[in-house]
Amino acid sequence: MERKIIFYENHFFDFFSKLDIKAKNKIKYVLELIEQVPKIPKKFLKHLSGSKGLYEIRVKHQSNIFRIFCCFDEGKLIVLFNPFHKKTNKTPKAELKKAAQLRKQYFNQKNNNK
């Protein structure tokens, strides 16, 4: 395994549980690919410029586009934050702001537990 994915709080599972089985399978496929391949294609994982370490996992299933915000921690660990169903060309500012807040909380909690 190249990388390990962890889930911060329940944001991912709350979203994931409401999807149909085919969408879930596609998301699982992309997450497994991210864990296993040495070089992840930008089609599936893209750094968000100006976002201070945030990335988005990109999943397309039929006409649906899903995004899952995440970040790297200690190199090979990927922390998943809030996913959403993308309905426009632009990433919603509220989702991006939420991801930035979750990333900050994650690292604050981690540093306080040391």
N, CA, C and O atoms as a Tinker XYZ file with bonds, in Angstrom:
   456  protein
     1  N      0.846000   -1.184000    0.000000    73     2
     2  CA     0.000000    0.000000    0.000000    64     1     3
     3  C      0.893000    1.250000    0.000000    63     2     4     5
     4  O      1.794000    1.369000    0.830000    81     3
     5  N      0.648000    2.152000   -0.905000    73     3     6
     6  CA     1.410000    3.396000   -1.021000    64     5     7
     7  C      1.027000    4.414000    0.045000    63     6     8     9
     8  O      1.888000    5.082000    0.617000    81     7
     9  N     -0.286000    4.529000    0.307000    73     7    10
    10  CA    -0.808000    5.529000    1.223000    64     9    11
    11  C     -1.900000    4.926000    2.098000    63    10    12    13
    12  O     -2.450000    3.866000    1.797000    81    11
    13  N     -2.196000    5.623000    3.182000    73    11    14
    14  CA    -3.301000    5.209000    4.041000    64    13    15
    15  C     -4.293000    6.366000    4.124000    63    14    16    17
    16  O     -3.900000    7.520000    4.295000    81    15
    17  N     -5.573000    6.049000    4.001000    73    15    18
    18  CA    -6.622000    7.060000    4.092000    64    17    19
    19  C     -7.313000    6.933000    5.446000    63    18    20    21
    20  O     -7.669000    5.837000    5.877000    81    19
    21  N     -7.496000    8.074000    6.108000    73    19    22
    22  CA    -8.297000    8.098000    7.325000    64    21    23
    23  C     -9.409000    9.134000    7.147000    63    22    24    25
    24  O     -9.329000   10.005000    6.281000    81    23
    25  N    -10.418000    9.028000    7.958000    73    23    26
    26  CA   -11.600000    9.882000    7.845000    64    25    27
    27  C    -11.693000   10.759000    9.081000    63    26    28    29
    28  O    -11.753000   10.254000   10.202000    81    27
    29  N    -11.706000   12.071000    8.882000    73    27    30
    30  CA   -11.813000   12.997000   10.006000    64    29    31
    31  C    -13.287000   13.216000   10.336000    63    30    32    33
    32  O    -14.070000   13.661000    9.497000    81    31
    33  N    -13.641000   12.897000   11.566000    73    31    34
    34  CA   -15.022000   12.982000   12.041000    64    33    35
    35  C    -15.946000   12.167000   11.121000    63    34    36    37
    36  O    -15.491000   11.214000   10.490000    81    35
    37  N    -17.224000   12.525000   11.037000    73    35    38
    38  CA   -18.173000   11.707000   10.265000    64    37    39
    39  C    -18.633000   12.357000    8.967000    63    38    40    41
    40  O    -19.593000   11.887000    8.355000    81    39
    41  N    -17.976000   13.417000    8.538000    73    39    42
    42  CA   -18.429000   14.153000    7.352000    64    41    43
    43  C    -18.524000   13.255000    6.114000    63    42    44    45
    44  O    -19.502000   13.307000    5.369000    81    43
    45  N    -17.497000   12.436000    5.912000    73    43    46
    46  CA   -17.495000   11.560000    4.740000    64    45    47
    47  C    -18.622000   10.534000    4.822000    63    46    48    49
    48  O    -19.379000   10.359000    3.867000    81    47
    49  N    -18.730000    9.859000    5.962000    73    47    50
    50  CA   -19.710000    8.776000    6.081000    64    49    51
    51  C    -21.153000    9.277000    6.050000    63    50    52    53
    52  O    -22.035000    8.594000    5.529000    81    51
    53  N    -21.396000   10.453000    6.599000    73    51    54
    54  CA   -22.742000   11.029000    6.541000    64    53    55
    55  C    -23.166000   11.245000    5.080000    63    54    56    57
    56  O    -24.309000   10.974000    4.711000    81    55
    57  N    -22.252000   11.724000    4.275000    73    55    58
    58  CA   -22.518000   11.953000    2.852000    64    57    59
    59  C    -22.619000   10.630000    2.086000    63    58    60    61
    60  O    -23.559000   10.404000    1.324000    81    59
    61  N    -21.631000    9.770000    2.308000    73    59    62
    62  CA   -21.514000    8.494000    1.595000    64    61    63
    63  C    -22.729000    7.598000    1.819000    63    62    64    65
    64  O    -23.170000    6.910000    0.898000    81    63
    65  N    -23.262000    7.602000    3.016000    73    63    66
    66  CA   -24.379000    6.707000    3.353000    64    65    67
    67  C    -25.644000    7.018000    2.551000    63    66    68    69
    68  O    -26.517000    6.160000    2.421000    81    67
    69  N    -25.754000    8.230000    2.014000    73    67    70
    70  CA   -26.950000    8.633000    1.269000    64    69    71
    71  C    -26.862000    8.337000   -0.228000    63    70    72    73
    72  O    -27.836000    8.539000   -0.954000    81    71
    73  N    -25.707000    7.862000   -0.694000    73    71    74
    74  CA   -25.514000    7.615000   -2.126000    64    73    75
    75  C    -26.032000    6.246000   -2.545000    63    74    76    77
    76  O    -26.174000    5.347000   -1.717000    81    75
    77  N    -26.314000    6.095000   -3.840000    73    75    78
    78  CA   -26.714000    4.770000   -4.334000    64    77    79
    79  C    -25.474000    3.876000   -4.454000    63    78    80    81
    80  O    -24.342000    4.358000   -4.415000    81    79
    81  N    -25.703000    2.596000   -4.596000    73    79    82
    82  CA   -24.619000    1.599000   -4.558000    64    81    83
    83  C    -23.590000    1.821000   -5.665000    63    82    84    85
    84  O    -22.397000    1.624000   -5.436000    81    83
    85  N    -24.025000    2.226000   -6.855000    73    83    86
    86  CA   -23.076000    2.428000   -7.957000    64    85    87
    87  C    -22.169000    3.625000   -7.695000    63    86    88    89
    88  O    -20.976000    3.572000   -7.995000    81    87
    89  N    -22.714000    4.695000   -7.144000    73    87    90
    90  CA   -21.895000    5.859000   -6.788000    64    89    91
    91  C    -20.912000    5.489000   -5.670000    63    90    92    93
    92  O    -19.748000    5.888000   -5.705000    81    91
    93  N    -21.385000    4.725000   -4.678000    73    91    94
    94  CA   -20.504000    4.276000   -3.595000    64    93    95
    95  C    -19.354000    3.449000   -4.144000    63    94    96    97
    96  O    -18.203000    3.628000   -3.744000    81    95
    97  N    -19.671000    2.537000   -5.068000    73    95    98
    98  CA   -18.632000    1.680000   -5.644000    64    97    99
    99  C    -17.589000    2.490000   -6.400000    63    98   100   101
   100  O    -16.399000    2.183000   -6.331000    81    99
   101  N    -18.022000    3.518000   -7.119000    73    99   102
   102  CA   -17.081000    4.361000   -7.862000    64   101   103
   103  C    -16.173000    5.130000   -6.898000    63   102   104   105
   104  O    -14.969000    5.247000   -7.128000    81   103
   105  N    -16.756000    5.646000   -5.829000    73   103   106
   106  CA   -15.945000    6.369000   -4.840000    64   105   107
   107  C    -14.954000    5.415000   -4.174000    63   106   108   109
   108  O    -13.790000    5.769000   -3.984000    81   107
   109  N    -15.401000    4.216000   -3.820000    73   107   110
   110  CA   -14.498000    3.217000   -3.226000    64   109   111
   111  C    -13.346000    2.898000   -4.176000    63   110   112   113
   112  O    -12.196000    2.783000   -3.751000    81   111
   113  N    -13.664000    2.754000   -5.470000    73   111   114
   114  CA   -12.647000    2.458000   -6.479000    64   113   115
   115  C    -11.581000    3.558000   -6.497000    63   114   116   117
   116  O    -10.386000    3.265000   -6.491000    81   115
   117  N    -12.010000    4.814000   -6.520000    73   115   118
   118  CA   -11.067000    5.933000   -6.577000    64   117   119
   119  C    -10.228000    5.993000   -5.291000    63   118   120   121
   120  O     -9.026000    6.248000   -5.354000    81   119
   121  N    -10.841000    5.766000   -4.148000    73   119   122
   122  CA   -10.088000    5.783000   -2.885000    64   121   123
   123  C     -9.047000    4.660000   -2.859000    63   122   124   125
   124  O     -7.921000    4.869000   -2.408000    81   123
   125  N     -9.417000    3.481000   -3.338000    73   123   126
   126  CA    -8.460000    2.368000   -3.389000    64   125   127
   127  C     -7.314000    2.684000   -4.343000    63   126   128   129
   128  O     -6.158000    2.372000   -4.054000    81   127
   129  N     -7.630000    3.300000   -5.473000    73   127   130
   130  CA    -6.605000    3.685000   -6.432000    64   129   131
   131  C     -5.625000    4.666000   -5.784000    63   130   132   133
   132  O     -4.412000    4.533000   -5.944000    81   131
   133  N     -6.151000    5.645000   -5.057000    73   131   134
   134  CA    -5.308000    6.635000   -4.388000    64   133   135
   135  C     -4.407000    5.968000   -3.350000    63   134   136   137
   136  O     -3.256000    6.368000   -3.175000    81   135
   137  N     -4.922000    4.965000   -2.674000    73   135   138
   138  CA    -4.111000    4.259000   -1.672000    64   137   139
   139  C     -3.007000    3.434000   -2.324000    63   138   140   141
   140  O     -1.944000    3.257000   -1.729000    81   139
   141  N     -3.236000    2.926000   -3.533000    73   139   142
   142  CA    -2.354000    1.898000   -4.078000    64   141   143
   143  C     -1.393000    2.330000   -5.175000    63   142   144   145
   144  O     -0.303000    1.767000   -5.266000    81   143
   145  N     -1.739000    3.292000   -6.005000    73   143   146
   146  CA    -0.848000    3.614000   -7.129000    64   145   147
   147  C      0.242000    4.591000   -6.699000    63   146   148   149
   148  O     -0.021000    5.505000   -5.918000    81   147
   149  N      1.461000    4.407000   -7.202000    73   147   150
   150  CA     2.562000    5.295000   -6.818000    64   149   151
   151  C      2.336000    6.749000   -7.233000    63   150   152   153
   152  O      2.597000    7.659000   -6.446000    81   151
   153  N      1.859000    6.980000   -8.444000    73   151   154
   154  CA     1.629000    8.346000   -8.931000    64   153   155
   155  C      0.149000    8.481000   -9.278000    63   154   156   157
   156  O     -0.342000    7.844000  -10.210000    81   155
   157  N     -0.549000    9.311000   -8.522000    73   155   158
   158  CA    -1.994000    9.476000   -8.701000    64   157   159
   159  C     -2.251000   10.467000   -9.839000    63   158   160   161
   160  O     -1.739000   11.586000   -9.801000    81   159
   161  N     -3.027000   10.082000  -10.839000    73   159   162
   162  CA    -3.351000   11.027000  -11.916000    64   161   163
   163  C     -4.155000   12.221000  -11.389000    63   162   164   165
   164  O     -4.964000   12.073000  -10.474000    81   163
   165  N     -3.924000   13.419000  -11.980000    73   163   166
   166  CA    -4.650000   14.621000  -11.569000    64   165   167
   167  C     -6.152000   14.480000  -11.788000    63   166   168   169
   168  O     -6.953000   15.197000  -11.188000    81   167
   169  N     -6.508000   13.564000  -12.637000    73   167   170
   170  CA    -7.936000   13.293000  -12.864000    64   169   171
   171  C     -8.622000   12.893000  -11.553000    63   170   172   173
   172  O     -9.815000   13.140000  -11.376000    81   171
   173  N     -7.875000   12.280000  -10.642000    73   171   174
   174  CA    -8.437000   11.770000   -9.386000    64   173   175
   175  C     -8.045000   12.564000   -8.143000    63   174   176   177
   176  O     -8.770000   12.544000   -7.149000    81   175
   177  N     -6.914000   13.259000   -8.182000    73   175   178
   178  CA    -6.456000   14.006000   -7.010000    64   177   179
   179  C     -5.751000   15.261000   -7.483000    63   178   180   181
   180  O     -4.790000   15.195000   -8.249000    81   179
   181  N     -6.238000   16.414000   -7.018000    73   179   182
   182  CA    -5.682000   17.686000   -7.482000    64   181   183
   183  C     -5.454000   18.615000   -6.294000    63   182   184   185
   184  O     -6.315000   18.758000   -5.426000    81   183
   185  N     -4.278000   19.243000   -6.271000    73   183   186
   186  CA    -3.987000   20.249000   -5.253000    64   185   187
   187  C     -4.781000   21.510000   -5.576000    63   186   188   189
   188  O     -4.848000   21.927000   -6.733000    81   187
   189  N     -5.370000   22.104000   -4.577000    73   187   190
   190  CA    -6.131000   23.341000   -4.762000    64   189   191
   191  C     -5.198000   24.522000   -4.532000    63   190   192   193
   192  O     -4.757000   24.761000   -3.408000    81   191
   193  N     -4.904000   25.248000   -5.579000    73   191   194
   194  CA    -3.953000   26.348000   -5.464000    64   193   195
   195  C     -4.485000   27.410000   -4.496000    63   194   196   197
   196  O     -5.674000   27.729000   -4.484000    81   195
   197  N     -3.579000   27.937000   -3.698000    73   195   198
   198  CA    -3.934000   28.963000   -2.727000    64   197   199
   199  C     -4.719000   28.449000   -1.537000    63   198   200   201
   200  O     -5.330000   29.237000   -0.815000    81   199
   201  N     -4.712000   27.135000   -1.318000    73   199   202
   202  CA    -5.558000   26.559000   -0.269000    64   201   203
   203  C     -4.787000   26.054000    0.943000    63   202   204   205
   204  O     -5.376000   25.426000    1.823000    81   203
   205  N     -3.499000   26.311000    1.009000    73   203   206
   206  CA    -2.687000   25.896000    2.156000    64   205   207
   207  C     -2.795000   24.406000    2.440000    63   206   208   209
   208  O     -3.179000   24.013000    3.542000    81   207
   209  N     -2.464000   23.581000    1.471000    73   207   210
   210  CA    -2.377000   22.139000    1.699000    64   209   211
   211  C     -3.632000   21.341000    1.462000    63   210   212   213
   212  O     -3.653000   20.144000    1.745000    81   211
   213  N     -4.679000   21.957000    0.953000    73   211   214
   214  CA    -5.898000   21.198000    0.653000    64   213   215
   215  C     -5.834000   20.612000   -0.755000    63   214   216   217
   216  O     -5.319000   21.225000   -1.690000    81   215
   217  N     -6.370000   19.416000   -0.865000    73   215   218
   218  CA    -6.504000   18.726000   -2.146000    64   217   219
   219  C     -7.966000   18.359000   -2.317000    63   218   220   221
   220  O     -8.745000   18.382000   -1.364000    81   219
   221  N     -8.328000   18.018000   -3.555000    73   219   222
   222  CA    -9.665000   17.470000   -3.763000    64   221   223
   223  C     -9.537000   16.154000   -4.499000    63   222   224   225
   224  O     -8.831000   16.037000   -5.501000    81   223
   225  N    -10.246000   15.162000   -3.969000    73   223   226
   226  CA   -10.382000   13.879000   -4.655000    64   225   227
   227  C    -11.555000   14.053000   -5.598000    63   226   228   229
   228  O    -12.617000   14.540000   -5.211000    81   227
   229  N    -11.346000   13.648000   -6.844000    73   227   230
   230  CA   -12.325000   13.905000   -7.896000    64   229   231
   231  C    -12.919000   12.587000   -8.379000    63   230   232   233
   232  O    -12.202000   11.689000   -8.821000    81   231
   233  N    -14.236000   12.490000   -8.286000    73   231   234
   234  CA   -14.932000   11.270000   -8.705000    64   233   235
   235  C    -16.056000   11.661000   -9.656000    63   234   236   237
   236  O    -16.893000   12.506000   -9.340000    81   235
   237  N    -16.056000   11.029000  -10.823000    73   235   238
   238  CA   -17.148000   11.244000  -11.770000    64   237   239
   239  C    -17.868000    9.917000  -11.948000    63   238   240   241
   240  O    -17.255000    8.898000  -12.267000    81   239
   241  N    -19.181000    9.946000  -11.738000    73   239   242
   242  CA   -20.001000    8.750000  -11.903000    64   241   243
   243  C    -21.219000    9.137000  -12.729000    63   242   244   245
   244  O    -22.078000    9.891000  -12.273000    81   243
   245  N    -21.285000    8.619000  -13.938000    73   243   246
   246  CA   -22.332000    8.985000  -14.890000    64   245   247
   247  C    -22.346000   10.507000  -15.037000    63   246   248   249
   248  O    -21.324000   11.086000  -15.407000    81   247
   249  N    -23.456000   11.163000  -14.763000    73   247   250
   250  CA   -23.485000   12.627000  -14.897000    64   249   251
   251  C    -23.210000   13.325000  -13.569000    63   250   252   253
   252  O    -23.299000   14.549000  -13.483000    81   251
   253  N    -22.882000   12.565000  -12.546000    73   251   254
   254  CA   -22.616000   13.132000  -11.220000    64   253   255
   255  C    -21.124000   13.368000  -11.009000    63   254   256   257
   256  O    -20.283000   12.557000  -11.396000    81   255
   257  N    -20.827000   14.491000  -10.391000    73   255   258
   258  CA   -19.448000   14.811000  -10.040000    64   257   259
   259  C    -19.390000   14.986000   -8.526000    63   258   260   261
   260  O    -20.132000   15.776000   -7.945000    81   259
   261  N    -18.488000   14.228000   -7.904000    73   259   262
   262  CA   -18.305000   14.302000   -6.459000    64   261   263
   263  C    -16.900000   14.799000   -6.163000    63   262   264   265
   264  O    -15.954000   14.484000   -6.885000    81   263
   265  N    -16.774000   15.564000   -5.112000    73   263   266
   266  CA   -15.481000   16.033000   -4.639000    64   265   267
   267  C    -15.374000   15.717000   -3.151000    63   266   268   269
   268  O    -16.340000   15.824000   -2.396000    81   267
   269  N    -14.165000   15.325000   -2.760000    73   267   270
   270  CA   -13.882000   15.062000   -1.347000    64   269   271
   271  C    -12.620000   15.845000   -1.008000    63   270   272   273
   272  O    -11.551000   15.580000   -1.558000    81   271
   273  N    -12.747000   16.804000   -0.107000    73   271   274
   274  CA   -11.578000   17.564000    0.298000    64   273   275
   275  C    -10.721000   16.718000    1.224000    63   274   276   277
   276  O    -11.230000   15.921000    2.012000    81   275
   277  N     -9.410000   16.906000    1.116000    73   275   278
   278  CA    -8.488000   16.133000    1.933000    64   277   279
   279  C     -7.162000   16.867000    2.042000    63   278   280   281
   280  O     -6.953000   17.905000    1.414000    81   279
   281  N     -6.263000   16.302000    2.859000    73   279   282
   282  CA    -4.905000   16.819000    2.949000    64   281   283
   283  C     -3.978000   15.654000    3.257000    63   282   284   285
   284  O     -4.421000   14.571000    3.641000    81   283
   285  N     -2.698000   15.892000    3.084000    73   283   286
   286  CA    -1.691000   14.902000    3.445000    64   285   287
   287  C     -1.198000   15.213000    4.849000    63   286   288   289
   288  O     -1.105000   16.373000    5.250000    81   287
   289  N     -0.887000   14.161000    5.583000    73   287   290
   290  CA    -0.294000   14.301000    6.905000    64   289   291
   291  C      0.830000   13.280000    6.996000    63   290   292   293
   292  O      0.611000   12.091000    6.765000    81   291
   293  N      2.016000   13.731000    7.329000    73   291   294
   294  CA     3.177000   12.845000    7.461000    64   293   295
   295  C      3.425000   12.045000    6.175000    63   294   296   297
   296  O      3.782000   10.868000    6.239000    81   295
   297  N      3.243000   12.661000    5.040000    73   295   298
   298  CA     3.617000   12.065000    3.765000    64   297   299
   299  C      2.661000   11.064000    3.170000    63   298   300   301
   300  O      2.082000   11.319000    2.114000    81   299
   301  N      2.479000    9.932000    3.818000    73   299   302
   302  CA     1.705000    8.840000    3.221000    64   301   303
   303  C      0.300000    8.692000    3.797000    63   302   304   305
   304  O     -0.417000    7.749000    3.464000    81   303
   305  N     -0.086000    9.619000    4.653000    73   303   306
   306  CA    -1.401000    9.560000    5.279000    64   305   307
   307  C     -2.288000   10.635000    4.653000    63   306   308   309
   308  O     -1.918000   11.808000    4.613000    81   307
   309  N     -3.448000   10.230000    4.169000    73   307   310
   310  CA    -4.395000   11.178000    3.593000    64   309   311
   311  C     -5.599000   11.270000    4.523000    63   310   312   313
   312  O     -6.202000   10.258000    4.881000    81   311
   313  N     -5.938000   12.492000    4.907000    73   311   314
   314  CA    -7.050000   12.737000    5.825000    64   313   315
   315  C     -8.215000   13.295000    5.012000    63   314   316   317
   316  O     -8.090000   14.346000    4.383000    81   315
   317  N     -9.354000   12.586000    5.024000    73   315   318
   318  CA   -10.530000   13.032000    4.287000    64   317   319
   319  C    -11.398000   13.928000    5.157000    63   318   320   321
   320  O    -11.612000   13.659000    6.339000    81   319
   321  N    -11.892000   15.002000    4.544000    73   319   322
   322  CA   -12.755000   15.943000    5.245000    64   321   323
   323  C    -14.164000   15.876000    4.650000    63   322   324   325
   324  O    -14.787000   14.814000    4.655000    81   323
   325  N    -14.659000   16.978000    4.150000    73   323   326
   326  CA   -16.049000   17.051000    3.689000    64   325   327
   327  C    -16.190000   16.745000    2.193000    63   326   328   329
   328  O    -15.513000   17.357000    1.367000    81   327
   329  N    -17.051000   15.816000    1.856000    73   327   330
   330  CA   -17.375000   15.566000    0.447000    64   329   331
   331  C    -18.610000   16.374000    0.047000    63   330   332   333
   332  O    -19.372000   16.829000    0.900000    81   331
   333  N    -18.791000   16.540000   -1.239000    73   331   334
   334  CA   -20.021000   17.180000   -1.713000    64   333   335
   335  C    -20.284000   16.782000   -3.156000    63   334   336   337
   336  O    -19.394000   16.300000   -3.858000    81   335
   337  N    -21.506000   16.989000   -3.576000    73   335   338
   338  CA   -21.951000   16.721000   -4.941000    64   337   339
   339  C    -21.782000   18.025000   -5.705000    63   338   340   341
   340  O    -22.447000   19.017000   -5.405000    81   339
   341  N    -20.900000   18.024000   -6.683000    73   339   342
   342  CA   -20.600000   19.251000   -7.421000    64   341   343
   343  C    -21.636000   19.450000   -8.516000    63   342   344   345
   344  O    -21.811000   18.589000   -9.378000    81   343
   345  N    -22.322000   20.589000   -8.479000    73   343   346
   346  CA   -23.407000   20.839000   -9.427000    64   345   347
   347  C    -23.115000   21.996000  -10.372000    63   346   348   349
   348  O    -23.862000   22.227000  -11.322000    81   347
   349  N    -22.029000   22.727000  -10.115000    73   347   350
   350  CA   -21.652000   23.838000  -10.995000    64   349   351
   351  C    -20.163000   23.716000  -11.323000    63   350   352   353
   352  O    -19.464000   22.874000  -10.759000    81   351
   353  N    -19.690000   24.553000  -12.229000    73   351   354
   354  CA   -18.271000   24.512000  -12.594000    64   353   355
   355  C    -17.367000   24.984000  -11.468000    63   354   356   357
   356  O    -16.233000   24.521000  -11.350000    81   355
   357  N    -17.849000   25.886000  -10.651000    73   355   358
   358  CA   -17.037000   26.414000   -9.559000    64   357   359
   359  C    -17.262000   25.626000   -8.278000    63   358   360   361
   360  O    -18.370000   25.176000   -7.986000    81   359
   361  N    -16.185000   25.474000   -7.526000    73   359   362
   362  CA   -16.292000   24.835000   -6.217000    64   361   363
   363  C    -16.963000   25.821000   -5.263000    63   362   364   365
   364  O    -16.527000   26.967000   -5.153000    81   363
   365  N    -18.022000   25.386000   -4.573000    73   363   366
   366  CA   -18.714000   26.299000   -3.644000    64   365   367
   367  C    -17.770000   26.808000   -2.544000    63   366   368   369
   368  O    -17.078000   26.027000   -1.891000    81   367
   369  N    -17.758000   28.120000   -2.356000    73   367   370
   370  CA   -16.875000   28.736000   -1.352000    64   369   371
   371  C    -17.156000   28.211000    0.054000    63   370   372   373
   372  O    -16.235000   28.058000    0.856000    81   371
   373  N    -18.422000   27.936000    0.352000    73   371   374
   374  CA   -18.775000   27.440000    1.691000    64   373   375
   375  C    -18.133000   26.073000    1.946000    63   374   376   377
   376  O    -17.672000   25.806000    3.056000    81   375
   377  N    -18.099000   25.212000    0.936000    73   375   378
   378  CA   -17.483000   23.882000    1.086000    64   377   379
   379  C    -15.973000   24.006000    1.275000    63   378   380   381
   380  O    -15.377000   23.301000    2.089000    81   379
   381  N    -15.368000   24.907000    0.516000    73   379   382
   382  CA   -13.922000   25.121000    0.624000    64   381   383
   383  C    -13.561000   25.691000    2.002000    63   382   384   385
   384  O    -12.570000   25.285000    2.609000    81   383
   385  N    -14.371000   26.630000    2.483000    73   383   386
   386  CA   -14.145000   27.215000    3.803000    64   385   387
   387  C    -14.292000   26.147000    4.894000    63   386   388   389
   388  O    -13.503000   26.100000    5.837000    81   387
   389  N    -15.310000   25.296000    4.752000    73   387   390
   390  CA   -15.524000   24.213000    5.717000    64   389   391
   391  C    -14.317000   23.276000    5.734000    63   390   392   393
   392  O    -13.861000   22.871000    6.803000    81   391
   393  N    -13.801000   22.933000    4.556000    73   391   394
   394  CA   -12.635000   22.047000    4.472000    64   393   395
   395  C    -11.421000   22.672000    5.147000    63   394   396   397
   396  O    -10.681000   21.988000    5.854000    81   395
   397  N    -11.216000   23.961000    4.933000    73   395   398
   398  CA   -10.083000   24.656000    5.558000    64   397   399
   399  C    -10.222000   24.643000    7.085000    63   398   400   401
   400  O     -9.236000   24.457000    7.799000    81   399
   401  N    -11.439000   24.839000    7.578000    73   399   402
   402  CA   -11.681000   24.805000    9.030000    64   401   403
   403  C    -11.437000   23.398000    9.589000    63   402   404   405
   404  O    -10.832000   23.244000   10.650000    81   403
   405  N    -11.910000   22.375000    8.872000    73   403   406
   406  CA   -11.718000   20.997000    9.332000    64   405   407
   407  C    -10.239000   20.628000    9.353000    63   406   408   409
   408  O     -9.771000   19.958000   10.273000    81   407
   409  N     -9.508000   21.071000    8.334000    73   407   410
   410  CA    -8.063000   20.807000    8.285000    64   409   411
   411  C     -7.379000   21.446000    9.491000    63   410   412   413
   412  O     -6.539000   20.818000   10.136000    81   411
   413  N     -7.736000   22.686000    9.792000    73   411   414
   414  CA    -7.158000   23.395000   10.936000    64   413   415
   415  C     -7.489000   22.666000   12.247000    63   414   416   417
   416  O     -6.617000   22.490000   13.098000    81   415
   417  N     -8.747000   22.246000   12.405000    73   415   418
   418  CA    -9.159000   21.506000   13.607000    64   417   419
   419  C     -8.371000   20.204000   13.747000    63   418   420   421
   420  O     -7.909000   19.854000   14.833000    81   419
   421  N     -8.229000   19.496000   12.629000    73   419   422
   422  CA    -7.510000   18.209000   12.639000    64   421   423
   423  C     -6.095000   18.406000   13.184000    63   422   424   425
   424  O     -5.680000   17.696000   14.101000    81   423
   425  N     -5.352000   19.367000   12.624000    73   423   426
   426  CA    -3.970000   19.563000   13.057000    64   425   427
   427  C     -3.893000   20.135000   14.466000    63   426   428   429
   428  O     -2.961000   19.809000   15.201000    81   427
   429  N     -4.843000   20.980000   14.868000    73   427   430
   430  CA    -4.870000   21.478000   16.245000    64   429   431
   431  C     -5.075000   20.325000   17.224000    63   430   432   433
   432  O     -4.381000   20.238000   18.237000    81   431
   433  N     -6.032000   19.434000   16.924000    73   431   434
   434  CA    -6.275000   18.280000   17.795000    64   433   435
   435  C     -5.059000   17.379000   17.857000    63   434   436   437
   436  O     -4.680000   16.899000   18.925000    81   435
   437  N     -4.452000   17.153000   16.702000    73   435   438
   438  CA    -3.281000   16.284000   16.647000    64   437   439
   439  C     -2.144000   16.859000   17.487000    63   438   440   441
   440  O     -1.492000   16.137000   18.240000    81   439
   441  N     -1.911000   18.163000   17.351000    73   439   442
   442  CA    -0.817000   18.807000   18.101000    64   441   443
   443  C     -1.114000   18.862000   19.590000    63   442   444   445
   444  O     -0.191000   18.792000   20.401000    81   443
   445  N     -2.382000   18.985000   19.968000    73   443   446
   446  CA    -2.742000   19.002000   21.385000    64   445   447
   447  C     -2.637000   17.629000   22.029000    63   446   448   449
   448  O     -2.486000   17.520000   23.245000    81   447
   449  N     -2.716000   16.581000   21.216000    73   447   450
   450  CA    -2.629000   15.210000   21.749000    64   449   451
   451  C     -1.195000   14.713000   21.891000    63   450   452   453
   452  O     -0.971000   13.607000   22.382000    81   451
   453  N     -0.235000   15.508000   21.471000    73   451   454
   454  CA     1.169000   15.076000   21.561000    64   453   455
   455  C      1.694000   15.217000   22.959000    63   454   456
   456  O      2.855000   14.901000   23.218000    81   455
